[in-house]
Amino acid sequence: MTKSNIPFLFLSLSLLLCASTCEKVGKEEEFKGMFVFGSSLLDNGNNGYTRMTAKASYLPYGIDFPVGTTGRFSNGKTIADWLGDFLEFPGYVPAFVNPHATGEAVLHGVNYAAAGSGALDATGEMEAMTSTSLNEQIKNFQGVTLPEFNRKFADNLPLTLTKYVFLIGTGGFDYLINYLYSHDGISLQEFTESMIAALSDHIKKLYELGARKFVLLSTEPLGCVPVVRSSPLGQGSCVDSFDHAAKLFAGRMQSLVDEIKPQLPEANLVFVNVYNIMKDIIDDPTSHGFNETSKPCCEVPSNGRGGYGMLCMRNGAACEDRSSHVFWDGIHPTQAAAHIVAKKAYQSELREEVYPINVKKLVTL
């Protein structure tokens, strides 16, 4: 990947954000940072300067982010950003495309997530996305970041990597783009199993490279996102077939934690059921502080079929009370909804939300 022509904005990102509020509380020695892999729910700017067609490098994206538009598919912080806040990072990990993401700048981790990617390589290669696959993201970690760590930590590298969380959030575009709109006749169960097999391989590869602490995010309730809900299938309501796919994947991801653990004896894995957390918000919004669950907060162009598209209109309008909306655009949550997901991931004791432990406990292991 070419790492050039990136605005100077990224240079100071990890220093400007959270510097005055995220105090260290004695975690420096046992926990150092986070490496992030996945799709647009976690992408913090990689989409803006690569071959990806899905981009968020324009307003109103970032309207509530401290330094403005960075390429996050949100009005503000993503789940990864909020999780970093809970883990008391001194700043946010830089996007991989940041040319300054070398040396000291990567000591708290790197974000490789790419809009449109999926667990399956084929998802990122589809014409609608042309994204950086999860497989490629891991290769970027192996080929670019690990040599930096080798130079910094030398013989202590294996021990050092145990002090980092490896956050993986993928699957939504495998269903929305690859299967539900263009599957080739295989059953939903078969497709889901192929995703789980691919995800298992990705986790094992990262384990071979030294990863020991994993946080796995399921997809949101795909049947309830505005682009699906506003379609002819939904007509304003959640679409059961899409929702069933997301629920099935979440269940298989939780099972994968138990299935793969014996093969990775030194690893600890946490599964975050984003599906359950977000569905609870959608089903009972007022108790979580929301009053709009079906419409995007930003101005989203029509998809040409009578419903919403996926992304905000360039320089389009945004709703005033953004904290009351669950969804920011046609598919991504607002920073308010992302905050709840990250908080649950960090401290929830409910097994239907995190399994088998939460992230707060994970980082102490």
Summary of the structure (lengths in Angstrom):
residues: 365
radius of gyration: 18.9
end to end distance: 34.2
largest distance: 58.8
contacts: 1377
relative contact order: 0.14
helix: 41%
strand: 10%
